[in-house]
C-alpha cells in the first residue's frame, strides 16, 4: 500500500494526475488502510479478508495506471 501511495505522489508531482484524480486515489488508499486495520482488530486475517484486501489493492493499481494515461490536460 505504501508503494501505491508513493506511485500516486510521484505521478502527481510529474503532473500525470490532476488534483481531483490525486484526491480520489489518496481517498481510496485511506479506505484500503482502514479496511486492513479493521480486519487486523481480531488478530487474525482469514483468507476471505486477505482476498478482499488484495482485490481492493488491485483495483487501486488499475485506477492509478488508468488515470496516468488518460491524456487529460493539466
Secondary structure, DSSP 4 states (H G I P E B T S, - for coil): -HHHHHHHHHHHHTT-S-HHHHHHHHHHHHHHHHHHHHHHTTS---HHHHHHHHHHHHHHHHHHHHHHTS----
